[in-house]
Amino acid sequence: MLNGRVITFISSKGGVGKTVLASNLAVSLSMEGKLKIAFVDLNHNSYRDTRTIFNKLKNTSFSLLDTIEITASETEGLKTEADPHNLFRVINRNKPISKSGLDSAIKNLKKECNYVIIDTEQHFCENLLTALDNSDLALVITTPDTLSLNHCRAVLTELIEANFSSDKTRIVMNRTSDISIMNNAELEKHLNKDIFTAIPEEYSTVTESINREIPFTAAGAKSPISKAVEKMAFQIHSGRDRRGAPVFHGTVESVSSKATNDAECHSGSEDLKIQQEPDSKDTRDELKSRIHKQLIKELNFMDNAIPETLHREVENKAREILERENIMPDSRQDRITLLKEIMDEVLGLGPLEKLLANDEVTEIMVNGANMIFVETNGQLKKTNSAFIDNHHVLRVIERIIMPLGKRLDESSPYVDARLADGSRVNAIISPLSLEGPILTIRKFNKTIRTIDSLIKNGTLNENMAKFIKLCVLSRKNIIISGGTGSGKTTLLNMVSGFIPVTERIVTIEDSAELRLPQEHVVRLESKPSNIEGKGSVTIRDLVRNALRMRPDRIVIGECRGGETFDMLQAMNTGHDGSITTVHANSSRDALSRIETMVLMAGMDLPIRAIREQLASAIQIVIQMTRFLCDGSRKIIQISELTGVEQGIITMQDIFRFNQKGIGASGKVMGDFNGTGFVPAFLEELKTGGFNVDMELFQ
């Protein structure tokens, strides 16, 4: 089994002679000893010509197999025929082929041939990128005129941006002559890259070759252009260019001599690499850390830099450092991965970036540098991701909170924050944390949840959804209660979405994460104190201020303190239709918590007065629960507050989830049912013009 070299021909402009040179190089390489050559034609515009040319070779001294067509279904090994002479194979891509099919075909050809020559299209498409993924050498074809040179520079840039190593890229200057506007040195300076070989202009020879449909390297006479291509073939096969430098990236000696036999070609193609891809995690982490420090040293990071410009500058510099220190991996995919990880370290959140990009992950929990857990589908699991050390975690936390003007140090060892996409962040450090820096991220759901999606997920049923919408439209004050991670914020987003677009909504949060679809929304966010302990703006401050902003609705992300008293005051003084959430394990517990939080406001009120105000202000409590067995989140109660009797707030369930057990797959079994109780404000709804379907409550 061979391990052949793959050489891809590229140009971004037609008419520069790419296909002619590719086909003639293939023929010339086939003369370099007993070599097996494959020609893969991915150029839509030229496959008919190359097929005709190569078919003509059947009448020459070359042994040529019939054309092989690759289709999308042909991804396994390709059959060959024993041939004592040179083996030449032509592949015409005149039918669609998948990326995996082409990738498999090239890999199989490498096993059977010494060289695989690929002629590509004139733009960066998926087939070209697949060819590059498998290539040992990319020959960029250009001509010494201004238009072609500009196209060539664009190709070189695109190759770099596609993370194809510049060490594997060579320039072939075609159609050179004594009257060219620039000599080789000037051309190299213009392109900022050495010219691998120059091919002379010889119009008559090329024209005759095309008309006769025979490659000029296969003709008897040795013209200057034929000798130039044969010289290029010799340089490739010997493994050294005209300056004596290795042709193939990482080779330490020539591939073979001109007279190498099949066995020698095989062993010569398995070259030693100067730098292998780091295997251990420690080595890779050390590499990223070293590149990170080098980037900080060589780049001047400006606070006011445009993000896109900064990202491009850092990426280019990182690529330059990797290639300068000869530690750029050979595989294009490995280069993409390594550069992405370095960019994440410098501008992003390091190992958390891929977790944040994973839509299945809903929560990320960092318990020190080496313990990262995630929640997916309601279940917790440990990941293979890790930080380099605790200082690495602290750098990431600092990167999150710095744009928000927040701080985290020994005097203020915990902080609430948010990411740019709205994800909720909490961080806590030593001396409060004994495990090192602790970071918890509640991911912001990029997909806007609709009532239909919650019904489909089993959070509630259709009757419950209709009733909640009816309550919002009729301006009932609603409390959403539940434990941590039970889905309160998601439900708050959905419930708030029922508010008519004609109303002015003011949202108040510690860390802004609500995303309402209405246009007229004013978003307010609390502010912590500065390093001197001054300048804080609390939720309570914002609730008081919101009353002066002419709100039709006030939506508070969560009540957890004295702001609850101000919220109840607002609900009882004309700001009906308000919505908020509280942490509680049941509807009854939610009322007890609200009573406690009112007392936290410092108001010396008798408990009976608080309860009467509470029963007057709040009409509906929706209780959410997260079931641990399957991670599902459901509304288990929708209750109405009916008044105060003998100092106790009375409640009545309107809807309830009745759990019937756990299924064989661990799923919660049960039904949503109406209790048969009709809300006391039913007549108010009817007189207000709302059409109430009584079957909702059955």
SULMO-V673953 format. One record per backbone hydrogen bond with DSSP energy under -1.0 kcal/mol. NH is the residue of the N-H (numbers start at 1). CO is the residue of the C=O. If there is no record, write none. Layout:
((NH & CO) (NH & CO))
This chain:
((2 & 111) (4 & 110) (5 & 114) (7 & 116) (8 & 137) (9 & 118) (10 & 139) (21 & 17) (22 & 18) (23 & 19) (24 & 20) (25 & 21) (26 & 22) (27 & 23) (28 & 24) (29 & 25) (30 & 26) (31 & 28) (32 & 29) (33 & 31) (35 & 33) (37 & 87) (38 & 115) (39 & 89) (40 & 117) (41 & 91) (42 & 119) (46 & 43) (47 & 43) (50 & 46) (51 & 47) (52 & 48) (53 & 49) (54 & 50) (55 & 51) (56 & 52) (58 & 55) (59 & 56) (60 & 57) (65 & 88) (68 & 90) (74 & 71) (75 & 73) (89 & 37) (91 & 39) (92 & 68) (93 & 41) (94 & 92) (102 & 98) (103 & 99) (104 & 100) (105 & 101) (106 & 102) (107 & 103) (108 & 104) (109 & 105) (110 & 106) (111 & 107) (113 & 109) (114 & 36) (115 & 36) (116 & 5) (117 & 38) (118 & 7) (119 & 40) (120 & 9) (125 & 123) (129 & 125) (130 & 126) (131 & 127) (132 & 128) (133 & 129) (135 & 132) (136 & 6) (137 & 6) (138 & 168) (139 & 8) (140 & 170) (141 & 10) (142 & 172) (145 & 143) (149 & 145) (150 & 146) (151 & 147) (152 & 148) (153 & 149) (154 & 150) (155 & 151) (156 & 152) (157 & 153) (158 & 154) (159 & 155) (160 & 156) (161 & 157) (162 & 158) (163 & 160) (164 & 159) (168 & 165) (169 & 166) (170 & 138) (172 & 140) (173 & 197) (174 & 142) (176 & 199) (180 & 177) (187 & 183) (188 & 184) (189 & 185) (190 & 186) (191 & 187) (192 & 188) (193 & 188) (196 & 171) (197 & 171) (199 & 173) (201 & 176) (206 & 202) (207 & 203) (208 & 204) (209 & 205) (210 & 206) (211 & 207) (212 & 208) (214 & 209) (218 & 215) (227 & 223) (228 & 224) (229 & 225) (230 & 226) (231 & 227) (232 & 228) (233 & 229) (234 & 230) (235 & 231) (236 & 232) (237 & 233) (238 & 234) (239 & 235) (241 & 245) (244 & 241) (247 & 239) (251 & 248) (260 & 257) (265 & 261) (266 & 262) (267 & 263) (268 & 264) (269 & 265) (270 & 267) (271 & 269) (284 & 280) (285 & 281) (286 & 282) (287 & 283) (288 & 284) (289 & 285) (290 & 286) (291 & 287) (292 & 288) (293 & 289) (294 & 290) (295 & 291) (296 & 292) (297 & 293) (298 & 294) (299 & 295) (305 & 302) (310 & 306) (311 & 307) (312 & 308) (313 & 309) (314 & 310) (315 & 311) (316 & 312) (317 & 313) (318 & 314) (319 & 315) (320 & 316) (321 & 317) (322 & 318) (323 & 319) (324 & 320) (325 & 321) (327 & 322) (335 & 331) (336 & 332) (337 & 333) (338 & 334) (339 & 335) (340 & 336) (341 & 337) (342 & 338) (343 & 339) (344 & 340) (345 & 341) (346 & 342) (347 & 343) (350 & 344) (352 & 349) (353 & 350) (356 & 352) (357 & 353) (361 & 358) (362 & 375) (364 & 441) (365 & 373) (366 & 439) (367 & 371) (368 & 437) (373 & 365) (374 & 381) (375 & 363) (376 & 379) (379 & 376) (381 & 374) (383 & 372) (387 & 369) (393 & 389) (394 & 390) (395 & 391) (396 & 392) (397 & 393) (398 & 394) (399 & 395) (400 & 396) (401 & 397) (402 & 398) (405 & 402) (406 & 401) (409 & 412) (415 & 427) (417 & 425) (419 & 423) (422 & 419) (424 & 442) (425 & 417) (426 & 440) (427 & 415) (428 & 438) (429 & 413) (432 & 429) (433 & 429) (438 & 428) (439 & 366) (440 & 426) (441 & 364) (442 & 424) (443 & 362) (454 & 450) (455 & 451) (456 & 452) (457 & 453) (458 & 455) (459 & 454) (465 & 461) (466 & 462) (467 & 463) (468 & 464) (469 & 465) (470 & 466) (471 & 467) (472 & 468) (473 & 469) (474 & 470) (475 & 472) (476 & 471) (478 & 578) (479 & 620) (480 & 580) (481 & 622) (482 & 582) (486 & 483) (491 & 487) (492 & 488) (493 & 489) (494 & 490) (495 & 491) (496 & 492) (497 & 493) (498 & 495) (499 & 496) (503 & 500) (505 & 520) (506 & 553) (507 & 522) (508 & 555) (509 & 524) (521 & 519) (522 & 505) (524 & 507) (526 & 509) (527 & 537) (530 & 534) (533 & 530) (537 & 527) (542 & 538) (543 & 539) (544 & 540) (545 & 541) (546 & 542) (547 & 543) (548 & 545) (549 & 546) (552 & 504) (553 & 504) (555 & 506) (556 & 579) (557 & 508) (559 & 581) (564 & 561) (565 & 562) (567 & 563) (568 & 564) (569 & 565) (570 & 566) (571 & 567) (572 & 568) (573 & 570) (575 & 570) (579 & 554) (580 & 478) (582 & 480) (584 & 482) (590 & 586) (591 & 587) (592 & 588) (593 & 589) (594 & 590) (595 & 591) (596 & 592) (597 & 593) (598 & 594) (599 & 595) (600 & 596) (601 & 598) (602 & 599) (605 & 603) (610 & 606) (611 & 607) (612 & 608) (613 & 609) (614 & 610) (615 & 611) (616 & 612) (617 & 613) (618 & 614) (619 & 477) (620 & 477) (621 & 639) (622 & 479) (623 & 637) (624 & 481) (625 & 634) (627 & 632) (631 & 627) (634 & 625) (635 & 459) (636 & 623) (637 & 623) (638 & 655) (639 & 621) (640 & 652) (641 & 619) (642 & 650) (645 & 648) (648 & 645) (650 & 643) (652 & 640) (654 & 638) (655 & 638) (656 & 673) (657 & 636) (658 & 671) (660 & 669) (661 & 669) (663 & 667) (666 & 663) (669 & 661) (671 & 658) (673 & 656) (675 & 654) (682 & 679) (685 & 681) (686 & 682) (687 & 683) (688 & 684) (689 & 686) (690 & 685) (696 & 693) (697 & 694) (698 & 695))
